[in-house]
Amino acid sequence: MPLIPVANDQIATIVTSLEMREKPRPRPAPPSILSLARWTAPASERYRTLFRRVGAPWLWFSRLVMADADLRRILDDPKVEIYAATDRAGIELGMIELDFRVEGACELSYFALVPELTGKGHGTWLMAHALTLAWRKGVERVWVHTCTLDHPAALGFYRRHGFIAYKRTVETFADPRIAGLLPADVAPQIPCLGSLKR
């Protein structure tokens, strides 16, 4: 099988899309030190700060480069719901973003916690809330995507919670560390092969 070369300033990842076609049986959310707060039309910079905090370790950058007007169209849309997971001190440590803009469907657009909280049951707590919020009247499908740049346990986590993989694609993009969009030292598990901006 031939290997497909990827330029040194680019990153390639395999994206897996998963879906649920039936509402899962309700299960109690495990206990957590976190609480969930809805952010209605949050300020762009506040949103980007949380996006960066939870996503930088996995090279999330799309919302960081999006024009503010385009981001505002998403954040101000009443069919997009954003929730922040906060600790007892009110520090935002996670996020859920649900997109209901396609009739009959809910995309779990973003779902993450800071890496320090992984493996401690908080993800299960957050997913219980995400599914409760996503499955509402008129929703027949909930879907999400993950990729090989995400936490190594992400795909298994979604499958354990009832999502079924249905599509795989390959995505390539410019390494956001080289462009200076993310710090050079984030995501050390993903080698940076190009020259970093100083």
C-alpha positions in Angstrom: 0.0 0.0 0.0 1.5 3.4 -0.9 2.1 6.0 1.7 0.8 9.4 1.0 3.3 12.1 1.9 2.3 15.0 4.1 4.2 18.3 3.9 6.2 19.1 7.0 4.1 22.2 7.8 0.9 20.1 7.6 -0.8 17.6 9.9 -3.0 14.7 8.7 -5.6 13.0 10.9 -8.2 10.4 10.5 -11.7 11.7 11.4 -14.3 9.2 12.6 -18.0 10.3 12.7 -20.3 8.6 15.1 -24.0 8.7 15.7 -26.9 7.6 17.9 -30.3 7.0 16.4 -32.1 6.1 19.6 -32.2 7.9 22.9 -30.2 5.9 25.5 -31.8 4.7 28.7 -31.4 7.3 31.4 -28.6 6.6 33.8 -27.7 8.8 36.8 -24.7 11.0 36.3 -21.8 10.0 38.5 -20.9 12.5 41.2 -18.5 15.3 40.2 -16.9 18.4 41.7 -18.0 20.2 38.5 -21.2 22.0 37.7 -22.6 23.0 34.3 -23.6 26.5 33.3 -25.3 27.6 30.1 -23.5 30.4 28.3 -26.0 32.3 26.2 -24.2 34.2 23.4 -20.9 34.4 25.3 -18.4 37.0 24.4 -16.1 35.8 21.6 -12.9 36.1 23.6 -14.4 34.3 26.7 -15.5 31.5 24.4 -12.1 31.3 22.6 -10.3 31.3 26.0 -12.2 28.2 27.1 -11.9 26.6 23.6 -8.1 27.1 23.8 -7.9 25.8 27.3 -9.6 22.5 26.6 -8.6 22.1 23.0 -5.0 23.2 22.6 -3.6 19.8 23.8 -5.4 18.3 20.8 -4.5 21.1 18.4 -8.0 22.5 18.2 -7.7 25.8 16.4 -10.7 26.2 14.0 -12.6 28.7 16.3 -9.4 30.6 16.9 -8.9 31.5 13.3 -12.6 32.0 12.4 -13.5 35.6 11.6 -15.3 37.2 14.5 -18.4 37.8 12.4 -18.6 34.1 11.5 -18.0 33.1 15.1 -20.8 35.5 16.3 -23.2 33.9 13.8 -22.7 30.6 15.7 -22.5 31.9 19.2 -25.6 34.2 18.8 -27.7 31.5 17.1 -30.4 30.3 19.5 -30.1 26.8 17.9 -26.5 26.5 19.2 -26.1 25.9 22.9 -22.8 26.3 24.8 -22.2 25.0 28.4 -19.2 25.5 30.5 -18.2 23.0 33.2 -16.8 24.8 36.2 -15.2 23.8 39.5 -16.3 25.1 42.9 -14.2 28.2 42.4 -16.0 29.0 39.2 -13.0 28.2 36.9 -14.1 26.9 33.5 -12.5 23.4 33.0 -14.7 21.9 30.3 -17.3 22.6 27.6 -20.2 21.2 25.7 -21.4 22.7 22.5 -24.7 21.4 21.0 -25.8 22.4 17.5 -29.5 22.0 16.6 -29.4 23.9 13.3 -30.2 20.8 11.3 -33.8 19.8 11.9 -34.2 16.5 13.7 -30.5 16.3 14.6 -28.1 17.5 17.3 -24.4 17.7 16.6 -22.2 17.4 19.7 -19.8 19.9 18.1 -17.4 20.2 21.0 -17.0 18.1 24.1 -13.9 18.4 26.3 -12.4 18.7 29.7 -8.9 20.0 30.5 -6.4 17.1 30.4 -5.9 17.2 34.2 -9.5 15.9 34.7 -9.3 12.9 32.3 -9.6 9.4 33.7 -11.4 10.6 36.9 -15.0 10.1 35.9 -15.7 13.7 35.0 -16.0 12.8 31.3 -18.8 10.3 32.1 -20.5 13.0 34.2 -20.2 15.5 31.3 -21.5 13.1 28.7 -24.5 12.2 30.9 -25.4 15.9 30.8 -24.6 16.3 27.1 -27.0 13.4 26.2 -29.7 14.7 28.5 -29.5 18.1 26.8 -29.2 16.7 23.3 -32.1 14.3 23.3 -35.1 16.5 23.3 -38.4 16.6 21.5 -37.9 16.4 17.7 -34.3 15.0 17.8 -33.9 11.7 16.0 -30.2 11.7 15.7 -27.2 12.8 17.9 -23.8 12.8 16.3 -20.2 13.6 17.0 -16.8 13.3 15.4 -13.4 12.6 16.8 -10.0 12.2 15.2 -6.6 10.6 15.8 -5.3 13.9 17.2 -7.8 13.7 20.1 -7.2 11.9 23.4 -6.3 8.3 22.6 -9.4 7.2 24.6 -11.9 9.5 22.9 -13.1 7.0 20.3 -13.6 4.2 22.8 -15.3 6.7 25.2 -17.9 7.7 22.6 -18.5 4.1 21.7 -19.0 3.1 25.3 -21.7 5.8 25.6 -23.6 4.3 22.7 -22.3 6.2 19.7 -21.8 4.0 16.6 -19.1 4.8 14.0 -20.5 5.3 10.5 -17.9 7.3 8.5 -14.2 7.8 8.3 -12.4 10.7 6.5 -8.9 12.1 6.3 -8.3 15.7 7.1 -5.1 17.7 6.5 -4.4 21.2 7.7 -1.5 23.6 8.4 0.0 23.0 11.8 -1.4 25.7 14.0 1.9 25.8 16.1 3.9 26.8 13.0 1.5 29.6 12.2 1.7 30.8 15.8 -2.0 30.2 16.5 -1.1 27.9 19.4 2.0 27.8 21.6 4.9 25.8 20.2 4.9 23.5 23.3 1.3 22.3 23.1 0.5 18.8 22.0 4.0 17.4 22.4 2.6 14.0 21.5 2.2 15.3 17.9 5.6 16.0 16.4 6.0 19.4 14.8 8.1 19.0 11.7 8.0 22.5 10.3 9.8 25.7 11.4 8.1 27.5 14.2 7.4 31.2 14.1 9.4 33.1 16.8 
